[in-house]
Amino acid sequence: MTNIRLRYIKQFVDRHGRARFYVRKPGCKLVALPGLPGSTEFMESYAAAIADMPRIEVAERRTWRGTVNAAIVGYLGTLPPALHS
């Protein structure tokens, strides 16, 4: 049996003993994946999730203008994604 190593996969066993798989790129939301790794539906869902995963805006609703937090969020918003993820 071969091991499949995919980037950004998070796995855990839920309270019912079932393995759950999620994909999460840095700066993006968690997306649940159906099936088992290597299955057709899993790989299709993984490819779709990686392709069109929207980025989360850094603290957009928790920031007030004129605060240190607003300055940090403004600075991080000007950096390329590779530098602050």
PyMOL commands that place a pseudoatom at each C-alpha (Angstrom):
pseudoatom trace, name=CA, resn=MET, resi=1, chain=A, elem=C, hetatm=0, pos=[0.000, 0.000, 0.000]
pseudoatom trace, name=CA, resn=THR, resi=2, chain=A, elem=C, hetatm=0, pos=[1.322, 3.418, -0.894]
pseudoatom trace, name=CA, resn=ASN, resi=3, chain=A, elem=C, hetatm=0, pos=[0.973, 6.583, 1.123]
pseudoatom trace, name=CA, resn=ILE, resi=4, chain=A, elem=C, hetatm=0, pos=[-0.549, 9.599, -0.583]
pseudoatom trace, name=CA, resn=ARG, resi=5, chain=A, elem=C, hetatm=0, pos=[0.969, 12.869, 0.608]
pseudoatom trace, name=CA, resn=LEU, resi=6, chain=A, elem=C, hetatm=0, pos=[-1.071, 15.936, -0.275]
pseudoatom trace, name=CA, resn=ARG, resi=7, chain=A, elem=C, hetatm=0, pos=[-0.319, 19.463, 0.864]
pseudoatom trace, name=CA, resn=TYR, resi=8, chain=A, elem=C, hetatm=0, pos=[-2.622, 21.317, 3.287]
pseudoatom trace, name=CA, resn=ILE, resi=9, chain=A, elem=C, hetatm=0, pos=[-4.537, 18.178, 4.397]
pseudoatom trace, name=CA, resn=LYS, resi=10, chain=A, elem=C, hetatm=0, pos=[-5.674, 18.057, 8.018]
pseudoatom trace, name=CA, resn=GLN, resi=11, chain=A, elem=C, hetatm=0, pos=[-6.979, 14.770, 9.415]
pseudoatom trace, name=CA, resn=PHE, resi=12, chain=A, elem=C, hetatm=0, pos=[-8.595, 13.858, 12.712]
pseudoatom trace, name=CA, resn=VAL, resi=13, chain=A, elem=C, hetatm=0, pos=[-10.862, 11.198, 14.153]
pseudoatom trace, name=CA, resn=ASP, resi=14, chain=A, elem=C, hetatm=0, pos=[-14.232, 12.534, 15.317]
pseudoatom trace, name=CA, resn=ARG, resi=15, chain=A, elem=C, hetatm=0, pos=[-16.077, 11.441, 18.463]
pseudoatom trace, name=CA, resn=HIS, resi=16, chain=A, elem=C, hetatm=0, pos=[-17.755, 8.602, 16.526]
pseudoatom trace, name=CA, resn=GLY, resi=17, chain=A, elem=C, hetatm=0, pos=[-14.413, 7.131, 15.463]
pseudoatom trace, name=CA, resn=ARG, resi=18, chain=A, elem=C, hetatm=0, pos=[-14.699, 8.263, 11.836]
pseudoatom trace, name=CA, resn=ALA, resi=19, chain=A, elem=C, hetatm=0, pos=[-11.711, 9.818, 10.080]
pseudoatom trace, name=CA, resn=ARG, resi=20, chain=A, elem=C, hetatm=0, pos=[-12.395, 13.342, 8.781]
pseudoatom trace, name=CA, resn=PHE, resi=21, chain=A, elem=C, hetatm=0, pos=[-10.288, 15.093, 6.174]
pseudoatom trace, name=CA, resn=TYR, resi=22, chain=A, elem=C, hetatm=0, pos=[-10.045, 18.825, 5.554]
pseudoatom trace, name=CA, resn=VAL, resi=23, chain=A, elem=C, hetatm=0, pos=[-7.948, 21.034, 3.325]
pseudoatom trace, name=CA, resn=ARG, resi=24, chain=A, elem=C, hetatm=0, pos=[-6.692, 24.396, 4.563]
pseudoatom trace, name=CA, resn=LYS, resi=25, chain=A, elem=C, hetatm=0, pos=[-4.167, 26.599, 2.841]
pseudoatom trace, name=CA, resn=PRO, resi=26, chain=A, elem=C, hetatm=0, pos=[-2.553, 29.276, 5.019]
pseudoatom trace, name=CA, resn=GLY, resi=27, chain=A, elem=C, hetatm=0, pos=[-4.777, 32.347, 5.115]
pseudoatom trace, name=CA, resn=CYS, resi=28, chain=A, elem=C, hetatm=0, pos=[-7.832, 30.459, 3.819]
pseudoatom trace, name=CA, resn=LYS, resi=29, chain=A, elem=C, hetatm=0, pos=[-10.840, 28.776, 5.371]
pseudoatom trace, name=CA, resn=LEU, resi=30, chain=A, elem=C, hetatm=0, pos=[-11.118, 25.086, 6.214]
pseudoatom trace, name=CA, resn=VAL, resi=31, chain=A, elem=C, hetatm=0, pos=[-12.933, 22.978, 3.562]
pseudoatom trace, name=CA, resn=ALA, resi=32, chain=A, elem=C, hetatm=0, pos=[-14.287, 19.487, 4.319]
pseudoatom trace, name=CA, resn=LEU, resi=33, chain=A, elem=C, hetatm=0, pos=[-13.394, 16.732, 1.844]
pseudoatom trace, name=CA, resn=PRO, resi=34, chain=A, elem=C, hetatm=0, pos=[-15.649, 13.720, 1.192]
pseudoatom trace, name=CA, resn=GLY, resi=35, chain=A, elem=C, hetatm=0, pos=[-14.459, 10.128, 0.938]
pseudoatom trace, name=CA, resn=LEU, resi=36, chain=A, elem=C, hetatm=0, pos=[-11.051, 8.659, 1.608]
pseudoatom trace, name=CA, resn=PRO, resi=37, chain=A, elem=C, hetatm=0, pos=[-7.707, 9.943, 0.298]
pseudoatom trace, name=CA, resn=GLY, resi=38, chain=A, elem=C, hetatm=0, pos=[-6.997, 8.484, -3.113]
pseudoatom trace, name=CA, resn=SER, resi=39, chain=A, elem=C, hetatm=0, pos=[-10.647, 7.969, -4.056]
pseudoatom trace, name=CA, resn=THR, resi=40, chain=A, elem=C, hetatm=0, pos=[-11.985, 9.737, -7.131]
pseudoatom trace, name=CA, resn=GLU, resi=41, chain=A, elem=C, hetatm=0, pos=[-14.416, 11.996, -5.249]
pseudoatom trace, name=CA, resn=PHE, resi=42, chain=A, elem=C, hetatm=0, pos=[-11.738, 12.944, -2.707]
pseudoatom trace, name=CA, resn=MET, resi=43, chain=A, elem=C, hetatm=0, pos=[-9.184, 13.887, -5.361]
pseudoatom trace, name=CA, resn=GLU, resi=44, chain=A, elem=C, hetatm=0, pos=[-11.744, 15.872, -7.397]
pseudoatom trace, name=CA, resn=SER, resi=45, chain=A, elem=C, hetatm=0, pos=[-12.873, 17.767, -4.289]
pseudoatom trace, name=CA, resn=TYR, resi=46, chain=A, elem=C, hetatm=0, pos=[-9.261, 18.400, -3.268]
pseudoatom trace, name=CA, resn=ALA, resi=47, chain=A, elem=C, hetatm=0, pos=[-8.372, 19.795, -6.706]
pseudoatom trace, name=CA, resn=ALA, resi=48, chain=A, elem=C, hetatm=0, pos=[-11.481, 22.015, -6.748]
pseudoatom trace, name=CA, resn=ALA, resi=49, chain=A, elem=C, hetatm=0, pos=[-10.835, 23.280, -3.209]
pseudoatom trace, name=CA, resn=ILE, resi=50, chain=A, elem=C, hetatm=0, pos=[-7.194, 24.152, -3.932]
pseudoatom trace, name=CA, resn=ALA, resi=51, chain=A, elem=C, hetatm=0, pos=[-8.043, 25.858, -7.227]
pseudoatom trace, name=CA, resn=ASP, resi=52, chain=A, elem=C, hetatm=0, pos=[-10.676, 28.298, -5.987]
pseudoatom trace, name=CA, resn=MET, resi=53, chain=A, elem=C, hetatm=0, pos=[-9.963, 28.772, -2.292]
pseudoatom trace, name=CA, resn=PRO, resi=54, chain=A, elem=C, hetatm=0, pos=[-10.676, 32.406, -1.310]
pseudoatom trace, name=CA, resn=ARG, resi=55, chain=A, elem=C, hetatm=0, pos=[-8.294, 34.171, 1.058]
pseudoatom trace, name=CA, resn=ILE, resi=56, chain=A, elem=C, hetatm=0, pos=[-9.555, 35.445, 4.404]
pseudoatom trace, name=CA, resn=GLU, resi=57, chain=A, elem=C, hetatm=0, pos=[-9.132, 39.179, 4.853]
pseudoatom trace, name=CA, resn=VAL, resi=58, chain=A, elem=C, hetatm=0, pos=[-7.086, 39.861, 7.974]
pseudoatom trace, name=CA, resn=ALA, resi=59, chain=A, elem=C, hetatm=0, pos=[-9.370, 41.089, 10.790]
pseudoatom trace, name=CA, resn=GLU, resi=60, chain=A, elem=C, hetatm=0, pos=[-11.579, 43.140, 8.479]
pseudoatom trace, name=CA, resn=ARG, resi=61, chain=A, elem=C, hetatm=0, pos=[-14.544, 43.293, 10.878]
pseudoatom trace, name=CA, resn=ARG, resi=62, chain=A, elem=C, hetatm=0, pos=[-12.552, 43.674, 14.102]
pseudoatom trace, name=CA, resn=THR, resi=63, chain=A, elem=C, hetatm=0, pos=[-10.491, 46.702, 13.133]
pseudoatom trace, name=CA, resn=TRP, resi=64, chain=A, elem=C, hetatm=0, pos=[-11.234, 50.307, 14.065]
pseudoatom trace, name=CA, resn=ARG, resi=65, chain=A, elem=C, hetatm=0, pos=[-9.687, 53.169, 12.142]
pseudoatom trace, name=CA, resn=GLY, resi=66, chain=A, elem=C, hetatm=0, pos=[-6.867, 54.959, 13.955]
pseudoatom trace, name=CA, resn=THR, resi=67, chain=A, elem=C, hetatm=0, pos=[-5.716, 52.001, 16.065]
pseudoatom trace, name=CA, resn=VAL, resi=68, chain=A, elem=C, hetatm=0, pos=[-2.453, 50.064, 16.032]
pseudoatom trace, name=CA, resn=ASN, resi=69, chain=A, elem=C, hetatm=0, pos=[-4.404, 47.049, 14.791]
pseudoatom trace, name=CA, resn=ALA, resi=70, chain=A, elem=C, hetatm=0, pos=[-5.623, 49.068, 11.781]
pseudoatom trace, name=CA, resn=ALA, resi=71, chain=A, elem=C, hetatm=0, pos=[-2.025, 50.038, 10.974]
pseudoatom trace, name=CA, resn=ILE, resi=72, chain=A, elem=C, hetatm=0, pos=[-0.871, 46.410, 11.120]
pseudoatom trace, name=CA, resn=VAL, resi=73, chain=A, elem=C, hetatm=0, pos=[-3.773, 45.206, 8.976]
pseudoatom trace, name=CA, resn=GLY, resi=74, chain=A, elem=C, hetatm=0, pos=[-3.075, 47.959, 6.453]
pseudoatom trace, name=CA, resn=TYR, resi=75, chain=A, elem=C, hetatm=0, pos=[0.604, 47.010, 6.305]
pseudoatom trace, name=CA, resn=LEU, resi=76, chain=A, elem=C, hetatm=0, pos=[-0.090, 43.282, 5.923]
pseudoatom trace, name=CA, resn=GLY, resi=77, chain=A, elem=C, hetatm=0, pos=[-2.618, 44.037, 3.195]
pseudoatom trace, name=CA, resn=THR, resi=78, chain=A, elem=C, hetatm=0, pos=[0.118, 45.628, 1.077]
pseudoatom trace, name=CA, resn=LEU, resi=79, chain=A, elem=C, hetatm=0, pos=[2.479, 42.629, 1.254]
pseudoatom trace, name=CA, resn=PRO, resi=80, chain=A, elem=C, hetatm=0, pos=[2.436, 39.847, -1.336]
pseudoatom trace, name=CA, resn=PRO, resi=81, chain=A, elem=C, hetatm=0, pos=[0.612, 36.748, -0.005]
pseudoatom trace, name=CA, resn=ALA, resi=82, chain=A, elem=C, hetatm=0, pos=[3.802, 34.667, 0.172]
pseudoatom trace, name=CA, resn=LEU, resi=83, chain=A, elem=C, hetatm=0, pos=[5.344, 36.978, 2.778]
pseudoatom trace, name=CA, resn=HIS, resi=84, chain=A, elem=C, hetatm=0, pos=[2.575, 36.970, 5.384]
pseudoatom trace, name=CA, resn=SER, resi=85, chain=A, elem=C, hetatm=0, pos=[1.136, 33.480, 5.167]
for i in range(1, 85): cmd.bond("trace and resi %d" % i, "trace and resi %d" % (i + 1))
show_as sticks, trace
zoom trace
